[in-house]
Amino acid sequence: MPSFTKLALSALAATAALAAPAGINDFSCKSDHNPVVLLHGLGATYYEDLNFMQYWLQTKGYCTYAITYGAHDGFPLLGGLRAISESAPEIATYIKDILQKTGKSKVDLVGHSEGAFQALYVPKFEGVSHLVDKIAAIAPPTNGTTFANLYKLAYLFGDKSRDAVGKILDTLGCPACDDLGTDGAAVERLNDGKPIVQPGNRVTIIASKYDELVTPAKTAFVHEEGVTNRWIQDVCPFDPVGHIGEAYDLNVWNLVLNVLRETPDQKFICLIGSPGK
């Protein structure tokens, strides 16, 4: 991300923090809206990835909550590495904890990358779909990603080479990397032939045509009744934002806000994003 963009975002975050009614995980926060749970991406944390968006949402009247899920014991600086099946119960427990402490009946989920995948996976498999209302999933590898075509190399010598790559990723401490790749265990489970979207959940998928990590980018979409699949560029044609940049992109933030406000077609001023970052 260009340095001037980082500086601008830092200034925005500082301003948002001053104006915000609450901090991250402040259970004294009061709002008429559902609590918003933000789920970070692979290798990120609760304070690095969606943190700028989180403070910004607070300035719009939302109480926001986040944890670092899927981190290995003793290595809290990198989250989302453990297997999806291990992280999902952690997220479900956190959702229940938020509702118990806030007295609310439902949360809204906002996820980026692996966090977006979890926003679809957790309600389906962890028994909390009745506790979830709206879901904004930014660039989820819903149908598996080739990780910038790297997984095509994994199949160079057939299925056995794909299995070997998966074992290597597990050994290196990133089972989630294997889970989210083409034919990954979590991807196959999510796409088991039964609906991804659970009754009572309203899902919007937000994706960039220029996503360089969830590839092909269109594999993010969920083609089921009641799901809104939205290209960023269909709303903001001159935004060339890539995968990582989607978490920091003001146009994406406004699209998420529209989901939370249930105003999907609300107009806003589009800005030029950070290309391919």
Beta strands, then each sheet from edge to edge (+ up, - down):
strand 1: 36-39
strand 2: 64-65
strand 3: 107-112
strand 4: 132-138
strand 5: 202-207
strand 6: 227-231
sheet 1: 2+ 1+ 3+ 4+ 5+ 6+
end
